[in-house]
Amino acid sequence: MAETKNTKAKDNYVPVFIPFIEGESESQFVSVNDKDYLVRKGETVMVPPEVAEVLENSRIQQASASKRAKALQDKS
């Protein structure tokens, strides 16, 4: 009989890099499906794909908010 392996193995983890900005915290908190992760900034770390997706969505939203804030400042 074939032996089954744990499908949650770290083989499917992906690398992410969050730049460290002076004055901010040294890590980023992420929670996905009631699992909590603390991702260190300033170094490449391996995380599950769903955590990488949350971080990427967060980056996109922050960029969008910054762009809108700048547009509003320029308008006034």
C-alpha positions as a Markdown table, in Angstrom:
| # | Residue | x | y | z |
|---|---|---|---|---|
| 1 | Met | 0.0 | 0.0 | 0.0 |
| 2 | Ala | 1.3 | 3.5 | -0.9 |
| 3 | Glu | 2.3 | 5.8 | 1.9 |
| 4 | Thr | 0.6 | 9.2 | 1.9 |
| 5 | Lys | 2.6 | 12.3 | 2.5 |
| 6 | Asn | 1.6 | 15.4 | 4.4 |
| 7 | Thr | 0.3 | 17.8 | 1.7 |
| 8 | Lys | 1.0 | 20.7 | 4.0 |
| 9 | Ala | 4.7 | 20.2 | 3.5 |
| 10 | Lys | 6.9 | 23.3 | 3.1 |
| 11 | Asp | 7.6 | 22.2 | -0.5 |
| 12 | Asn | 4.8 | 24.5 | -1.7 |
| 13 | Tyr | 5.9 | 27.6 | 0.2 |
| 14 | Val | 6.8 | 30.7 | -1.8 |
| 15 | Pro | 9.4 | 33.4 | -1.1 |
| 16 | Val | 8.3 | 36.8 | -0.1 |
| 17 | Phe | 10.2 | 40.0 | 0.7 |
| 18 | Ile | 8.7 | 42.9 | 2.7 |
| 19 | Pro | 11.0 | 45.9 | 2.8 |
| 20 | Phe | 11.9 | 47.2 | 6.2 |
| 21 | Ile | 11.2 | 50.9 | 6.7 |
| 22 | Glu | 12.9 | 52.7 | 9.6 |
| 23 | Gly | 10.3 | 53.6 | 12.3 |
| 24 | Glu | 7.9 | 50.8 | 11.4 |
| 25 | Ser | 7.6 | 47.4 | 13.1 |
| 26 | Glu | 10.1 | 44.7 | 12.2 |
| 27 | Ser | 7.4 | 42.2 | 11.1 |
| 28 | Gln | 4.0 | 42.0 | 9.4 |
| 29 | Phe | 1.1 | 40.2 | 11.1 |
| 30 | Val | -1.1 | 38.1 | 8.7 |
| 31 | Ser | -4.0 | 35.9 | 9.6 |
| 32 | Val | -5.5 | 33.4 | 7.2 |
| 33 | Asn | -8.3 | 31.0 | 8.1 |
| 34 | Asp | -7.6 | 31.4 | 11.8 |
| 35 | Lys | -3.9 | 30.7 | 11.4 |
| 36 | Asp | -1.6 | 33.6 | 12.4 |
| 37 | Tyr | 1.7 | 34.4 | 10.8 |
| 38 | Leu | 4.4 | 37.0 | 11.7 |
| 39 | Val | 6.4 | 37.7 | 8.6 |
| 40 | Arg | 9.8 | 39.4 | 9.2 |
| 41 | Lys | 10.6 | 42.5 | 7.2 |
| 42 | Gly | 13.9 | 43.1 | 5.5 |
| 43 | Glu | 14.6 | 39.5 | 4.5 |
| 44 | Thr | 13.3 | 36.9 | 2.2 |
| 45 | Val | 11.1 | 34.4 | 4.0 |
| 46 | Met | 9.2 | 31.3 | 2.9 |
| 47 | Val | 5.4 | 31.4 | 3.5 |
| 48 | Pro | 2.3 | 29.5 | 2.4 |
| 49 | Pro | 0.9 | 30.7 | -0.9 |
| 50 | Glu | -2.2 | 32.1 | 0.8 |
| 51 | Val | -0.1 | 34.3 | 3.0 |
| 52 | Ala | 1.8 | 35.6 | 0.0 |
| 53 | Glu | -1.5 | 36.4 | -1.7 |
| 54 | Val | -2.7 | 38.4 | 1.4 |
| 55 | Leu | 0.6 | 40.3 | 1.5 |
| 56 | Glu | 0.4 | 41.1 | -2.3 |
| 57 | Asn | -3.3 | 42.3 | -2.0 |
| 58 | Ser | -2.2 | 44.5 | 1.0 |
| 59 | Arg | 0.6 | 46.0 | -1.1 |
| 60 | Ile | -1.7 | 46.7 | -4.0 |
| 61 | Gln | -4.3 | 48.4 | -1.7 |
| 62 | Gln | -1.6 | 50.5 | 0.0 |
| 63 | Ala | -0.3 | 51.7 | -3.3 |
| 64 | Ser | -3.9 | 52.5 | -4.4 |
| 65 | Ala | -4.6 | 54.5 | -1.2 |
| 66 | Ser | -1.3 | 56.4 | -1.6 |
| 67 | Lys | -2.2 | 57.3 | -5.2 |
| 68 | Arg | -5.6 | 58.5 | -4.2 |
| 69 | Ala | -4.3 | 60.5 | -1.3 |
| 70 | Lys | -1.7 | 62.2 | -3.6 |
| 71 | Ala | -4.4 | 63.0 | -6.2 |
| 72 | Leu | -6.6 | 64.6 | -3.5 |
| 73 | Gln | -3.6 | 66.7 | -2.2 |
| 74 | Asp | -2.8 | 67.8 | -5.8 |
| 75 | Lys | -6.5 | 68.7 | -6.3 |
| 76 | Ser | -6.7 | 71.0 | -3.3 |
